[in-house]
């Protein structure tokens, strides 16, 4: 039987809030062995953030509320508002991480956590390492953080290298990330993304109803699901919609960039429906004839392993992507197209689907479930934790 991580206290410093959109972090911690106790620390904000976006004041209320139980072994915690510009100036980050550590020590004391495993998704937590009395540091690297807009690449890179060097275990989601980070640590493992296969396979159920707001759309329907951020190529979507007015395009997800999407108002075949809960997504996928993965070319897309690919895969629907290393390895499953004409041609190929192609996608999705990823992740952490214990015992004989 595979060794699993059990009976551990885990502090997870996440890069996203637990709701409404579940990403890798939520999927993993939700499925961890029930004997582990997990404090999920939601995305920190600076005190300027609510002033710029008034919708974020709820974060202040959540911090004042304190620890929020989610299930018997999982609690949520929103950190206090912090100093701005911490990803541009290391001095501010050091202050922020001291504040974070102070609030987390109090939270851990209330929960009775002792010697926790620190599981972090953020490079700037390098300045928190050692302040929680943690027995192990695990860094799950899911993005090229130095490429995010508004960050100082040099500062973020410096912090990440420090975190890589002091981590006991490092996971990466994509081959370019692995190739880059391995020069700073020997304890590195590839752990790609996956899907809630049972949930997204509901798109194939005969009794699954189609979402009402897209039910009447004229096929073929091309669909996107996910956060609409700076790395999503909206220009490409616009060009495809303009060139093929007979195609319906559905964009499911919150628009989280400052992009002006008013240009799409003149295109009746493009529909931005906003964010939806994960339970609602199969109702949209049911209507899709093709699923889209339109990443803009750049350092972020070069190093990302798209979560939505695995969710599309589990739905059984054909998939079209722009070129990126993590999609190139699935070239026999995904249609890949460059530029407007290439992307349109890829969509046309995808529309020519067969039962055999669908069966291949569904078989592949079964190999890429979150259950399998959690089992692999827990095994690796448990093995390293045991080794650390043995080394410590040997030193103290």
N, C-alpha and C positions, 0 to 999 in steps of 0.2 A: 504494500500500500504506500502511496506517495506521502511523504512527510508533509504535514501542514502546520502552519503557524497557529498556535492556540494559546489561550489564557494569557494574552498580552494586552497591555494598555497601549493604545496607539493614538498619537496626536497627528492628525492629517491637516497640513497647511495647504488648502486648496486654492486654485486660481479663479474659481467660480463659485457663486452661491449654489446651494443645494437645489433650489427650484428657481425658475420653472423648467429650464432645459437641462436634461441629464446628459452629461458628457462622460468621459472616461472615469474621472475621479469618483463620481457618484455611483457609477455602475460597479466599480471595483469594491468600494467600501461596503456597499449594500450587501454584497455577496460573500464577504469575508466570514470565516468560521465564527459561529455564534458565540463561542467562548471568549473571543477577543472583544475588548471594550474600546470604542472608537469615539474620539472627540473630533468632529469635522469643523474646521475653522474656515469660515466663509471668506470671500474676497475682501481684503481690506480696502478702505477708501481714505483719501485725504480729506481734511475738513473743508477744502475748497470744492470738492465734488458735488455735495448737495446744493452749494450756492450756484454752481453752473447748471446743474440739472436738479430741479426741485423734486422730481419724482424719487430721488435717492434719499430723502429724509427718513424713509422707513428704516434705513440701516441704523440710524441713531436710536430709534425706538427699540430695535432688536438688540443693540448693545446694552441698553438700559434694562432690557428684559433678562439678560444673562443667558445661562445655559438652557437650551430648549430640547427636551427629549423627543426623539423621533421614533425609536423602537427600543426594546429592552437593552440593547448593547450599543446604541448609536445616539449621540447627542450633537446638536448644532450650537455653534458659538459665533457671533459676529464680533469682530475686534473693535476697539475704540477707533474713532476717526484719528488719522495720523497726519504727520507733516507732509506737505506736497513735495514734488520733485525728488523723491527718494530714488528714483531710477535714473536720475541725472547727476545727483550729488551724493557721494558715499557718506559724507558726514551726516546728512539728514537720514539716510537709511539706518545708520548705526543707532541714532536716537529712536527711530521708529521701532527697530527690532528689540530694543530694551523695553519700550512700552508694551510691545506685543508679548514679550516673554513675561513681563510682570503680570499682565492680565491672564495669560495662559497658566502661569503657576497657581494663581488663585482659582482658576477653573478646575485645574487638575486636583487641587487640594479638596475642593468641594466634591468631586467625583471619587476621590480616594485613589487616583492614579499614582503609581510609583514607578520610577525607572522606565518611562514610556519609550516606545519606538517612535522616532520622529520620521514621519513620511511627508515629504515636502514636494511641491510642484513649482516653487518659486525660487529663482537664483538668489534673490535678495535675502532669503532666510539664512544665508551663510553667516550673517552677523547675529543670528539667534542661536546658532549651534553651541551647545554646552551650557546654555542658560536654563534648560528645562530638566537637567539631570537625566537626560536620555541615555539609554543603553546602546542605541544604534541609530544611525542616520541613513535613511533611504531617500534617494532623489529619483523621482519619476519624471524624466525629461520628455515633454510632449511637443515642444515647439522650439524654434530658434528664437529665443527671447530677445536677443540683441537686435532683431530685425523689426520689433514692434514700433509703430509710430509713437513719437513723443518720448522715447527712451534715448539715453546716451549710449550708443553701442559699446563704446570703450568701457564705460562703468559697468554695464550689465555683463559684458564678457568677463571682466575682472572678477565680479562677484560669482559668476557661474563657475569659473575655473577654480576658485577657492572652495566652492561647494562640492565640486567633483572630487577634489583632492581630499576632502575631509569626510566624504560619504563612505559608509561601509558597503553599500550596494547602490548601483545606478542602473536604472532601466531607461531604454529609449524606444520610441515608437516607430522610427524610420531609419533606413540604412544610412542616409546622409548624416543624421544626428549621431548615430553610432560611430561612424567613421571619424567624425570630428571630436567627439567626447572621449574616445578610447585613449587618446594620447595623454589624458590627465588622470586616468584610473585603470586599474586592471580588473576591478570588480564590476564589470559592465555587461549587461544582458539586453538582447533584443526582445521586446514584448510589445508586439503590434496591437492596434486597436481591435475591436470586435463588435458584436451586436447582441442585443436582447433578441435572440433568434425567435423565441416563442411569440414575442409581441409583434415583431414586424412580419412574421409569417402569416399573421391574421389577414394581411392584405389579399391572401389567396383564398380565404374562406368564402364559401358560397353565401353564407349568411352575413358577411361583413357588409354593412351599408356604406355607401359613398357619402362623403361629407356634403352637406346640402349646398354649400356655397360654390362647389365646383361640379356638382352632379349634372348640370345642364350644359356644360362646356362641350363644344364640338371637337371630336377627336381628329387627328391625334393630339394627345395632351402630354406635354413635356413638363416634368416637375422637378423642383429643387426643394430640399428640406434642410434647414440649418440656420445658424446665425448669418445674417447678411452684413459682413464686415468688409474692411478695406481689401482683403485678399480675394473677394468674390468679384469676378469680372462682369460687372453690370453692363459695360460697354458691349461686350460680346453678346450678352442676352438681348440687348437692344437691337444689335445688328441682325441677329437671327430672327427676331420677331418682325423686323421691318422687311427682311428678305422673304420670309414665309408667313404671310398674313393668315394663311389657312391653318397654321399650327397654333394651338392654345398653349400658353406658357404660364405655369403656376409657381409662385415663389412663396413657400411656407416658412415663416421665421421672422423674428424681429429685425428691423433695419437698425443696425447699431453703428452706423457710420454717418458722417456729415454729408454724404452724397445727396445730390438733388435728384430724387426719383420722379420729379414732376414731368420730365420728358416722356415718361412712359404713359402719361395720361392721354396722349394722342394715339396710343396703340391699344385698341380694344381687345387685342388677343393676349395681353400680358396682365396677370392678376396677382397683386401682392396681398396676401390674405392675413399677414401678421403672424405672431407667435401662436403656437398651439401646444397643449400638453402632450407628453409622449404617448399617452393612451389614445389620443385623437389621430395620431399620424397614420396608422393603417387605413383609416377612412379616406385619407388623401391619396396614399399610395395605391389604393384600389383603383382609383381613376386614372393614374398615370400610365401612359404607354411606354414612356422612356424616362429614366431618372438622370438628372444632370449633375455633373461635378465640375462647374466652371471656375476653376481657380485662375487668378491672375498670375502671370509669370513673375517670379521674384524670389528672394531668399526665404520668405516664409513658406510659400507653396513648394519650393524645392525640397524643404526638409520636413514636410508634414505627411502624416499617414491619415488620410481623411476618414473620420469616424463614419460619415454618412455613406461611404462606399459599402461598408459591412452591413449597414441597415438596409440600403438598397438591395444588396445581395440577398438578404434574408427574405425580402419581399418577393423575390423571384423575377423582378422586372429587369429589362435591359438597361444598361448603364453606359453613358457617354461622358468622357472626361477630356479636359485639356491635358497636354503632356506634363507629367511630373514623375520623378523616379519611382515613387511608391505605387503609381498606377501602371507604369511600364512593365512591372513584374507580373501584372495581371492582364497583359495585352491580349491573351486568348479569351478573356472573359469580358473585358471592357473595350468598347470602341473608343479610340483616341483620335482627336482631330485638332489640328493647329490652325488658328485664325478662323475668320468667318466661314470661308468656303470649306475648309477642312472639317470644322465643327459640324456644319450642316450635312456634309457627306457622311460623317460618323453617325449622326442622328438617323439619316436615311438607311444606313446599314443596320442600325439597331432596331428600326421599325420592322425590318425583315426578320422577325424572330421565329424560333421554332420550339416545339416542346422539348427537343433534345438539349438545346441551349439553356432553356430554363431549368431543366433537371440538373445540368452541370452547375449552374449558379447555386441552386438550393443545396446540392451536395457539398459545395465549397463553403457555404455559409455554416453548415453544421460543424465544420472544423474550426470555425472562428467565432465561437460563442464566448460571452463573458465568463461563463462558468469555467471554461477551459483556461482562460487567461488568469483568473483568480487562483485556480489550483496551481498553475505554474509560478505565479508571483509569490504565493505563500510558501511554496516549497523552497524557492531560492532564498527567501528571507530567513526561513526556519533553519536551513542548512548553515547559513552564515552566522546566525545567532548562536547555534550550537557550537560552532567552531570558536566563536569569540568567548563563549563560556569556558570551553576546554583550555584555550590559550590562557585565560585569566586564572583558572585553577592551577595550571601548570606553573605559572609565574609565582603563585603564592604557596607552593609546597615547601 
